[in-house]
C-alpha cells in the first residue's frame, strides 16, 4: 500500500457536524463530531449506529431523529462540504412544510 493511500483526507480539528436539537424542525451546528460518531480520517467517512457515510457527502443519517444525533459531518475547509451543509440545513427547515399546489 502506497503512503498516499494512508494520508488522512481531513483533520479532526476541521470537522463540524449538523445535529438534531430538541425541536426537529431545526438543526444545530457544532464544532467536531457528536458523541457516538466514529471518524475514519483516511477513508473520509463517519459512522453512527452502524451506518457509514462519506464526510461532506449527500447522504444524511436517516433514522428517527433525537436530540444530539447527527444529520451530517463536514470538513469546514472544503467548499463542497459547506455547500452540502447548506443543502442539509435547508432540507431540515423544509421537511415539514406543506406541499403547495400550483
N, CA, C and O atoms as a Tinker XYZ file with bonds, in Angstrom:
   408  protein
     1  N      0.853000   -1.191000    0.000000    73     2
     2  CA     0.000000    0.000000    0.000000    64     1     3
     3  C      0.890000    1.242000    0.000000    63     2     4     5
     4  O      1.804000    1.351000    0.818000    81     3
     5  N      0.635000    2.150000   -0.885000    73     3     6
     6  CA     1.432000    3.364000   -1.009000    64     5     7
     7  C      1.158000    4.304000    0.157000    63     6     8     9
     8  O      0.087000    4.264000    0.763000    81     7
     9  N      2.130000    5.144000    0.460000    73     7    10
    10  CA     1.997000    6.094000    1.577000    64     9    11
    11  C      0.854000    7.069000    1.346000    63    10    12    13
    12  O      0.223000    7.511000    2.306000    81    11
    13  N      0.568000    7.421000    0.070000    73    11    14
    14  CA    -0.518000    8.364000   -0.223000    64    13    15
    15  C     -1.872000    7.797000    0.189000    63    14    16    17
    16  O     -2.770000    8.542000    0.581000    81    15
    17  N     -2.017000    6.465000    0.099000    73    15    18
    18  CA    -3.282000    5.827000    0.436000    64    17    19
    19  C     -3.589000    5.929000    1.923000    63    18    20    21
    20  O     -4.752000    5.838000    2.318000    81    19
    21  N     -2.576000    6.115000    2.749000    73    19    22
    22  CA    -2.767000    6.212000    4.192000    64    21    23
    23  C     -2.875000    7.654000    4.665000    63    22    24    25
    24  O     -3.059000    7.906000    5.856000    81    23
    25  N     -2.763000    8.594000    3.747000    73    23    26
    26  CA    -2.832000   10.007000    4.108000    64    25    27
    27  C     -4.270000   10.375000    4.472000    63    26    28    29
    28  O     -5.192000   10.079000    3.712000    81    27
    29  N     -4.469000   11.014000    5.621000    73    27    30
    30  CA    -5.829000   11.411000    6.018000    64    29    31
    31  C     -6.447000   12.389000    5.017000    63    30    32    33
    32  O     -5.766000   13.277000    4.505000    81    31
    33  N     -7.731000   12.219000    4.746000    73    31    34
    34  CA    -8.451000   13.105000    3.839000    64    33    35
    35  C     -8.917000   14.368000    4.552000    63    34    36    37
    36  O     -9.297000   15.345000    3.908000    81    35
    37  N     -8.887000   14.346000    5.882000    73    35    38
    38  CA    -9.309000   15.519000    6.651000    64    37    39
    39  C     -8.615000   15.495000    8.003000    63    38    40    41
    40  O     -8.065000   14.477000    8.423000    81    39
    41  N     -8.653000   16.629000    8.665000    73    39    42
    42  CA    -8.119000   16.753000   10.012000    64    41    43
    43  C     -9.296000   16.854000   10.967000    63    42    44    45
    44  O    -10.271000   17.552000   10.691000    81    43
    45  N     -9.204000   16.165000   12.074000    73    43    46
    46  CA   -10.311000   16.164000   13.040000    64    45    47
    47  C    -10.657000   17.579000   13.500000    63    46    48    49
    48  O    -11.823000   17.875000   13.764000    81    47
    49  N     -9.650000   18.461000   13.599000    73    47    50
    50  CA    -9.899000   19.834000   14.054000    64    49    51
    51  C    -10.749000   20.626000   13.057000    63    50    52    53
    52  O    -11.334000   21.644000   13.427000    81    51
    53  N    -10.826000   20.174000   11.795000    73    51    54
    54  CA   -11.601000   20.873000   10.776000    64    53    55
    55  C    -13.025000   20.341000   10.623000    63    54    56    57
    56  O    -13.786000   20.844000    9.797000    81    55
    57  N    -13.390000   19.333000   11.407000    73    55    58
    58  CA   -14.714000   18.743000   11.263000    64    57    59
    59  C    -15.775000   19.518000   12.041000    63    58    60    61
    60  O    -15.554000   19.955000   13.170000    81    59
    61  N    -16.925000   19.671000   11.404000    73    59    62
    62  CA   -18.101000   20.261000   12.029000    64    61    63
    63  C    -19.265000   19.313000   11.749000    63    62    64    65
    64  O    -19.216000   18.521000   10.809000    81    63
    65  N    -20.313000   19.401000   12.573000    73    63    66
    66  CA   -21.439000   18.493000   12.411000    64    65    67
    67  C    -22.751000   19.238000   12.555000    63    66    68    69
    68  O    -22.871000   20.200000   13.314000    81    67
    69  N    -23.717000   18.768000   11.809000    73    67    70
    70  CA   -25.083000   19.247000   11.929000    64    69    71
    71  C    -25.814000   18.183000   12.729000    63    70    72    73
    72  O    -25.808000   17.008000   12.362000    81    71
    73  N    -26.452000   18.603000   13.838000    73    71    74
    74  CA   -27.146000   17.647000   14.711000    64    73    75
    75  C    -28.580000   18.098000   14.959000    63    74    76    77
    76  O    -28.935000   19.256000   14.742000    81    75
    77  N    -29.386000   17.161000   15.416000    73    75    78
    78  CA   -30.771000   17.472000   15.769000    64    77    79
    79  C    -30.838000   18.093000   17.145000    63    78    80    81
    80  O    -30.264000   17.552000   18.090000    81    79
    81  N    -31.531000   19.229000   17.284000    73    79    82
    82  CA   -31.786000   19.792000   18.604000    64    81    83
    83  C    -33.072000   19.161000   19.150000    63    82    84    85
    84  O    -33.566000   18.190000   18.577000    81    83
    85  N    -33.613000   19.687000   20.229000    73    83    86
    86  CA   -34.858000   19.172000   20.801000    64    85    87
    87  C    -35.982000   19.278000   19.772000    63    86    88    89
    88  O    -36.782000   18.354000   19.625000    81    87
    89  N    -36.040000   20.391000   19.069000    73    87    90
    90  CA   -37.072000   20.644000   18.073000    64    89    91
    91  C    -36.554000   20.152000   16.724000    63    90    92    93
    92  O    -35.622000   20.744000   16.180000    81    91
    93  N    -37.132000   19.084000   16.168000    73    91    94
    94  CA   -36.596000   18.502000   14.936000    64    93    95
    95  C    -37.042000   19.231000   13.666000    63    94    96    97
    96  O    -36.902000   18.700000   12.565000    81    95
    97  N    -37.574000   20.436000   13.815000    73    95    98
    98  CA   -37.845000   21.246000   12.631000    64    97    99
    99  C    -36.701000   22.216000   12.386000    63    98   100   101
   100  O    -36.781000   23.061000   11.494000    81    99
   101  N    -35.649000   22.102000   13.165000    73    99   102
   102  CA   -34.460000   22.948000   13.037000    64   101   103
   103  C    -33.233000   22.040000   13.135000    63   102   104   105
   104  O    -33.359000   20.821000   13.249000    81   103
   105  N    -32.060000   22.641000   13.089000    73   103   106
   106  CA   -30.823000   21.894000   13.256000    64   105   107
   107  C    -29.832000   22.757000   14.022000    63   106   108   109
   108  O    -30.003000   23.971000   14.129000    81   107
   109  N    -28.802000   22.124000   14.549000    73   107   110
   110  CA   -27.770000   22.830000   15.298000    64   109   111
   111  C    -26.408000   22.462000   14.721000    63   110   112   113
   112  O    -26.140000   21.288000   14.463000    81   111
   113  N    -25.550000   23.454000   14.516000    73   111   114
   114  CA   -24.199000   23.240000   14.027000    64   113   115
   115  C    -23.256000   23.213000   15.218000    63   114   116   117
   116  O    -23.293000   24.103000   16.067000    81   115
   117  N    -22.405000   22.183000   15.280000    73   115   118
   118  CA   -21.442000   22.073000   16.377000    64   117   119
   119  C    -20.036000   21.902000   15.811000    63   118   120   121
   120  O    -19.864000   21.436000   14.684000    81   119
   121  N    -19.052000   22.275000   16.587000    73   119   122
   122  CA   -17.660000   22.008000   16.236000    64   121   123
   123  C    -17.369000   20.556000   16.584000    63   122   124   125
   124  O    -17.817000   20.065000   17.621000    81   123
   125  N    -16.628000   19.869000   15.734000    73   123   126
   126  CA   -16.297000   18.482000   15.999000    64   125   127
   127  C    -17.411000   17.543000   15.603000    63   126   128   129
   128  O    -18.212000   17.842000   14.717000    81   127
   129  N    -17.455000   16.400000   16.272000    73   127   130
   130  CA   -18.479000   15.393000   15.980000    64   129   131
   131  C    -19.239000   15.065000   17.255000    63   130   132   133
   132  O    -18.679000   15.143000   18.349000    81   131
   133  N    -20.516000   14.695000   17.124000    73   131   134
   134  CA   -21.288000   14.368000   18.317000    64   133   135
   135  C    -20.852000   13.044000   18.940000    63   134   136   137
   136  O    -20.181000   12.232000   18.304000    81   135
   137  N    -21.238000   12.852000   20.160000    73   135   138
   138  CA   -20.932000   11.620000   20.877000    64   137   139
   139  C    -21.493000   10.436000   20.102000    63   138   140   141
   140  O    -22.618000   10.479000   19.606000    81   139
   141  N    -20.697000    9.382000   20.004000    73   139   142
   142  CA   -21.126000    8.176000   19.318000    64   141   143
   143  C    -20.726000    8.101000   17.861000    63   142   144   145
   144  O    -20.895000    7.056000   17.232000    81   143
   145  N    -20.192000    9.197000   17.299000    73   143   146
   146  CA   -19.756000    9.202000   15.907000    64   145   147
   147  C    -18.294000    8.778000   15.849000    63   146   148   149
   148  O    -17.454000    9.293000   16.587000    81   147
   149  N    -18.006000    7.833000   14.961000    73   147   150
   150  CA   -16.640000    7.364000   14.745000    64   149   151
   151  C    -16.184000    7.886000   13.389000    63   150   152   153
   152  O    -16.870000    7.697000   12.385000    81   151
   153  N    -15.032000    8.539000   13.358000    73   151   154
   154  CA   -14.498000    9.128000   12.123000    64   153   155
   155  C    -13.306000    8.309000   11.641000    63   154   156   157
   156  O    -12.408000    7.991000   12.419000    81   155
   157  N    -13.303000    7.974000   10.362000    73   155   158
   158  CA   -12.155000    7.355000    9.709000    64   157   159
   159  C    -11.562000    8.425000    8.804000    63   158   160   161
   160  O    -12.057000    8.659000    7.701000    81   159
   161  N    -10.491000    9.078000    9.277000    73   159   162
   162  CA    -9.901000   10.197000    8.528000    64   161   163
   163  C     -9.273000    9.761000    7.219000    63   162   164   165
   164  O     -9.270000   10.530000    6.257000    81   163
   165  N     -8.745000    8.560000    7.155000    73   163   166
   166  CA    -8.114000    8.069000    5.930000    64   165   167
   167  C     -9.176000    7.765000    4.870000    63   166   168   169
   168  O     -9.014000    8.137000    3.707000    81   167
   169  N    -10.252000    7.097000    5.263000    73   167   170
   170  CA   -11.329000    6.771000    4.321000    64   169   171
   171  C    -12.220000    7.978000    4.046000    63   170   172   173
   172  O    -12.924000    8.017000    3.037000    81   171
   173  N    -12.189000    8.962000    4.942000    73   171   174
   174  CA   -13.036000   10.135000    4.779000    64   173   175
   175  C    -14.494000    9.835000    5.070000    63   174   176   177
   176  O    -15.390000   10.345000    4.398000    81   175
   177  N    -14.728000    8.989000    6.093000    73   175   178
   178  CA   -16.085000    8.590000    6.433000    64   177   179
   179  C    -16.381000    8.807000    7.914000    63   178   180   181
   180  O    -15.479000    8.958000    8.739000    81   179
   181  N    -17.678000    8.817000    8.219000    73   179   182
   182  CA   -18.123000    8.841000    9.610000    64   181   183
   183  C    -19.181000    7.757000    9.784000    63   182   184   185
   184  O    -19.956000    7.472000    8.871000    81   183
   185  N    -19.198000    7.156000   10.982000    73   183   186
   186  CA   -20.121000    6.056000   11.268000    64   185   187
   187  C    -20.878000    6.372000   12.543000    63   186   188   189
   188  O    -20.306000    6.834000   13.531000    81   187
   189  N    -22.187000    6.113000   12.500000    73   187   190
   190  CA   -23.038000    6.294000   13.678000    64   189   191
   191  C    -24.075000    5.189000   13.680000    63   190   192   193
   192  O    -24.767000    4.974000   12.685000    81   191
   193  N    -24.179000    4.493000   14.791000    73   191   194
   194  CA   -25.134000    3.400000   14.967000    64   193   195
   195  C    -25.061000    2.389000   13.823000    63   194   196   197
   196  O    -26.082000    1.934000   13.309000    81   195
   197  N    -23.830000    2.051000   13.440000    73   195   198
   198  CA   -23.610000    1.012000   12.444000    64   197   199
   199  C    -23.772000    1.432000   10.992000    63   198   200   201
   200  O    -23.617000    0.603000   10.096000    81   199
   201  N    -24.075000    2.684000   10.740000    73   199   202
   202  CA   -24.225000    3.176000    9.361000    64   201   203
   203  C    -23.068000    4.109000    9.038000    63   202   204   205
   204  O    -22.730000    4.985000    9.835000    81   203
   205  N    -22.462000    3.923000    7.874000    73   203   206
   206  CA   -21.294000    4.706000    7.479000    64   205   207
   207  C    -21.652000    5.625000    6.319000    63   206   208   209
   208  O    -22.348000    5.229000    5.385000    81   207
   209  N    -21.162000    6.870000    6.398000    73   207   210
   210  CA   -21.423000    7.896000    5.399000    64   209   211
   211  C    -20.118000    8.591000    5.044000    63   210   212   213
   212  O    -19.177000    8.606000    5.838000    81   211
   213  N    -20.068000    9.166000    3.851000    73   211   214
   214  CA   -18.912000    9.938000    3.421000    64   213   215
   215  C    -18.968000   11.317000    4.088000    63   214   216   217
   216  O    -20.023000   11.951000    4.109000    81   215
   217  N    -17.840000   11.781000    4.631000    73   215   218
   218  CA   -17.783000   13.117000    5.211000    64   217   219
   219  C    -18.057000   14.124000    4.097000    63   218   220   221
   220  O    -17.409000   14.101000    3.050000    81   219
   221  N    -19.021000   15.002000    4.335000    73   219   222
   222  CA   -19.381000   16.000000    3.340000    64   221   223
   223  C    -20.221000   15.466000    2.193000    63   222   224   225
   224  O    -20.513000   16.189000    1.240000    81   223
   225  N    -20.608000   14.203000    2.284000    73   223   226
   226  CA   -21.398000   13.594000    1.221000    64   225   227
   227  C    -22.866000   13.963000    1.321000    63   226   228   229
   228  O    -23.305000   14.563000    2.301000    81   227
   229  N    -23.619000   13.595000    0.292000    73   227   230
   230  CA   -25.024000   13.951000    0.293000    64   229   231
   231  C    -25.906000   12.929000    0.998000    63   230   232   233
   232  O    -27.131000   13.031000    0.935000    81   231
   233  N    -25.314000   11.954000    1.662000    73   231   234
   234  CA   -26.085000   11.001000    2.450000    64   233   235
   235  C    -26.298000   11.524000    3.856000    63   234   236   237
   236  O    -25.340000   11.795000    4.579000    81   235
   237  N    -27.557000   11.664000    4.242000    73   235   238
   238  CA   -27.873000   12.111000    5.599000    64   237   239
   239  C    -28.156000   10.891000    6.452000    63   238   240   241
   240  O    -28.596000    9.858000    5.947000    81   239
   241  N    -27.904000   11.012000    7.750000    73   239   242
   242  CA   -28.229000    9.933000    8.675000    64   241   243
   243  C    -29.743000    9.801000    8.711000    63   242   244   245
   244  O    -30.433000   10.688000    9.214000    81   243
   245  N    -30.260000    8.704000    8.183000    73   243   246
   246  CA   -31.700000    8.503000    8.080000    64   245   247
   247  C    -32.191000    7.517000    9.125000    63   246   248   249
   248  O    -32.220000    6.307000    8.901000    81   247
   249  N    -32.565000    8.046000   10.241000    73   247   250
   250  CA   -33.159000    7.269000   11.318000    64   249   251
   251  C    -34.068000    8.213000   12.085000    63   250   252   253
   252  O    -34.149000    9.398000   11.764000    81   251
   253  N    -34.739000    7.704000   13.078000    73   251   254
   254  CA   -35.597000    8.577000   13.878000    64   253   255
   255  C    -34.704000    9.607000   14.561000    63   254   256   257
   256  O    -33.815000    9.246000   15.332000    81   255
   257  N    -34.940000   10.899000   14.278000    73   255   258
   258  CA   -34.071000   11.923000   14.886000    64   257   259
   259  C    -34.322000   12.067000   16.382000    63   258   260   261
   260  O    -35.465000   12.032000   16.839000    81   259
   261  N    -33.265000   12.225000   17.119000    73   259   262
   262  CA   -33.367000   12.530000   18.543000    64   261   263
   263  C    -32.265000   13.505000   18.897000    63   262   264   265
   264  O    -31.255000   13.595000   18.199000    81   263
   265  N    -32.457000   14.223000   19.965000    73   263   266
   266  CA   -31.537000   15.298000   20.341000    64   265   267
   267  C    -30.098000   14.816000   20.362000    63   266   268   269
   268  O    -29.755000   13.843000   21.034000    81   267
   269  N    -29.262000   15.525000   19.607000    73   267   270
   270  CA   -27.833000   15.241000   19.566000    64   269   271
   271  C    -27.411000   14.251000   18.502000    63   270   272   273
   272  O    -26.216000   14.095000   18.253000    81   271
   273  N    -28.370000   13.569000   17.859000    73   271   274
   274  CA   -27.964000   12.627000   16.806000    64   273   275
   275  C    -27.553000   13.410000   15.561000    63   274   276   277
   276  O    -28.101000   14.479000   15.292000    81   275
   277  N    -26.596000   12.886000   14.806000    73   275   278
   278  CA   -26.064000   13.633000   13.667000    64   277   279
   279  C    -26.979000   13.614000   12.450000    63   278   280   281
   280  O    -27.720000   12.659000   12.219000    81   279
   281  N    -26.907000   14.673000   11.698000    73   279   282
   282  CA   -27.529000   14.747000   10.380000    64   281   283
   283  C    -26.422000   14.551000    9.346000    63   282   284   285
   284  O    -26.605000   13.856000    8.346000    81   283
   285  N    -25.271000   15.176000    9.601000    73   283   286
   286  CA   -24.125000   15.053000    8.704000    64   285   287
   287  C    -22.860000   15.569000    9.356000    63   286   288   289
   288  O    -22.907000   16.317000   10.333000    81   287
   289  N    -21.727000   15.163000    8.804000    73   287   290
   290  CA   -20.402000   15.603000    9.256000    64   289   291
   291  C    -19.703000   16.194000    8.039000    63   290   292   293
   292  O    -19.775000   15.637000    6.944000    81   291
   293  N    -19.020000   17.331000    8.233000    73   291   294
   294  CA   -18.443000   18.095000    7.129000    64   293   295
   295  C    -17.053000   18.610000    7.500000    63   294   296   297
   296  O    -16.743000   18.818000    8.673000    81   295
   297  N    -16.223000   18.811000    6.472000    73   295   298
   298  CA   -14.915000   19.443000    6.646000    64   297   299
   299  C    -15.112000   20.935000    6.381000    63   298   300   301
   300  O    -15.424000   21.322000    5.254000    81   299
   301  N    -14.940000   21.755000    7.376000    73   299   302
   302  CA   -15.225000   23.188000    7.253000    64   301   303
   303  C    -14.270000   23.915000    6.309000    63   302   304   305
   304  O    -14.502000   25.079000    5.983000    81   303
   305  N    -13.199000   23.253000    5.863000    73   303   306
   306  CA   -12.254000   23.878000    4.933000    64   305   307
   307  C    -12.508000   23.469000    3.482000    63   306   308   309
   308  O    -11.753000   23.859000    2.592000    81   307
   309  N    -13.545000   22.700000    3.238000    73   307   310
   310  CA   -13.845000   22.199000    1.894000    64   309   311
   311  C    -15.151000   22.838000    1.406000    63   310   312   313
   312  O    -16.203000   22.621000    2.007000    81   311
   313  N    -15.095000   23.614000    0.336000    73   311   314
   314  CA   -16.274000   24.351000   -0.147000    64   313   315
   315  C    -17.400000   23.408000   -0.564000    63   314   316   317
   316  O    -18.569000   23.738000   -0.366000    81   315
   317  N    -17.086000   22.250000   -1.132000    73   315   318
   318  CA   -18.125000   21.284000   -1.497000    64   317   319
   319  C    -18.857000   20.788000   -0.252000    63   318   320   321
   320  O    -20.071000   20.583000   -0.280000    81   319
   321  N    -18.130000   20.601000    0.821000    73   319   322
   322  CA   -18.750000   20.165000    2.074000    64   321   323
   323  C    -19.658000   21.264000    2.623000    63   322   324   325
   324  O    -20.739000   20.984000    3.142000    81   323
   325  N    -19.210000   22.516000    2.505000    73   323   326
   326  CA   -20.026000   23.629000    3.004000    64   325   327
   327  C    -21.293000   23.800000    2.174000    63   326   328   329
   328  O    -22.339000   24.174000    2.705000    81   327
   329  N    -21.207000   23.532000    0.889000    73   327   330
   330  CA   -22.420000   23.569000    0.050000    64   329   331
   331  C    -23.394000   22.466000    0.473000    63   330   332   333
   332  O    -24.605000   22.685000    0.519000    81   331
   333  N    -22.867000   21.295000    0.777000    73   331   334
   334  CA   -23.723000   20.203000    1.238000    64   333   335
   335  C    -24.336000   20.529000    2.594000    63   334   336   337
   336  O    -25.501000   20.220000    2.843000    81   335
   337  N    -23.551000   21.154000    3.473000    73   335   338
   338  CA   -24.065000   21.594000    4.773000    64   337   339
   339  C    -25.249000   22.539000    4.567000    63   338   340   341
   340  O    -26.284000   22.394000    5.217000    81   339
   341  N    -25.096000   23.496000    3.668000    73   339   342
   342  CA   -26.175000   24.445000    3.369000    64   341   343
   343  C    -27.411000   23.705000    2.864000    63   342   344   345
   344  O    -28.529000   24.004000    3.284000    81   343
   345  N    -27.217000   22.758000    1.979000    73   343   346
   346  CA   -28.326000   21.966000    1.448000    64   345   347
   347  C    -29.027000   21.185000    2.566000    63   346   348   349
   348  O    -30.255000   21.112000    2.602000    81   347
   349  N    -28.247000   20.610000    3.467000    73   347   350
   350  CA   -28.828000   19.840000    4.567000    64   349   351
   351  C    -29.593000   20.724000    5.543000    63   350   352   353
   352  O    -30.630000   20.315000    6.065000    81   351
   353  N    -29.096000   21.924000    5.794000    73   351   354
   354  CA   -29.811000   22.871000    6.663000    64   353   355
   355  C    -31.147000   23.222000    6.027000    63   354   356   357
   356  O    -32.169000   23.263000    6.713000    81   355
   357  N    -31.151000   23.475000    4.733000    73   355   358
   358  CA   -32.396000   23.802000    4.030000    64   357   359
   359  C    -33.358000   22.616000    4.041000    63   358   360   361
   360  O    -34.568000   22.802000    4.175000    81   359
   361  N    -32.833000   21.402000    3.901000    73   359   362
   362  CA   -33.668000   20.203000    3.934000    64   361   363
   363  C    -34.379000   20.082000    5.283000    63   362   364   365
   364  O    -35.578000   19.810000    5.340000    81   363
   365  N    -33.632000   20.284000    6.356000    73   363   366
   366  CA   -34.232000   20.205000    7.690000    64   365   367
   367  C    -35.347000   21.238000    7.830000    63   366   368   369
   368  O    -36.433000   20.922000    8.315000    81   367
   369  N    -35.082000   22.458000    7.410000    73   367   370
   370  CA   -36.057000   23.544000    7.555000    64   369   371
   371  C    -37.310000   23.319000    6.721000    63   370   372   373
   372  O    -38.384000   23.797000    7.086000    81   371
   373  N    -37.194000   22.601000    5.608000    73   371   374
   374  CA   -38.337000   22.462000    4.710000    64   373   375
   375  C    -39.051000   21.118000    4.793000    63   374   376   377
   376  O    -40.073000   20.939000    4.130000    81   375
   377  N    -38.566000   20.191000    5.560000    73   375   378
   378  CA   -39.124000   18.851000    5.500000    64   377   379
   379  C    -40.543000   18.721000    6.009000    63   378   380   381
   380  O    -41.221000   17.759000    5.649000    81   379
   381  N    -41.032000   19.648000    6.835000    73   379   382
   382  CA   -42.411000   19.564000    7.309000    64   381   383
   383  C    -43.295000   20.648000    6.713000    63   382   384   385
   384  O    -44.444000   20.813000    7.124000    81   383
   385  N    -42.759000   21.391000    5.737000    73   383   386
   386  CA   -43.564000   22.399000    5.056000    64   385   387
   387  C    -44.656000   21.733000    4.242000    63   386   388   389
   388  O    -44.400000   20.717000    3.596000    81   387
   389  N    -45.854000   22.270000    4.253000    73   387   390
   390  CA   -46.916000   21.676000    3.428000    64   389   391
   391  C    -46.602000   21.848000    1.941000    63   390   392   393
   392  O    -46.004000   22.841000    1.525000    81   391
   393  N    -47.012000   20.875000    1.169000    73   391   394
   394  CA   -46.836000   20.970000   -0.281000    64   393   395
   395  C    -47.764000   22.045000   -0.830000    63   394   396   397
   396  O    -48.879000   22.226000   -0.340000    81   395
   397  N    -47.299000   22.746000   -1.839000    73   395   398
   398  CA   -48.080000   23.821000   -2.445000    64   397   399
   399  C    -48.526000   23.359000   -3.826000    63   398   400   401
   400  O    -47.705000   22.948000   -4.646000    81   399
   401  N    -49.825000   23.431000   -4.077000    73   399   402
   402  CA   -50.344000   23.090000   -5.394000    64   401   403
   403  C    -50.273000   24.294000   -6.305000    63   402   404   405
   404  O    -50.622000   25.401000   -5.895000    81   403
   405  N    -49.834000   24.102000   -7.517000    73   403   406
   406  CA   -49.781000   25.199000   -8.496000    64   405   407
   407  C    -51.085000   25.302000   -9.241000    63   406   408
   408  O    -51.235000   26.164000  -10.106000    81   407
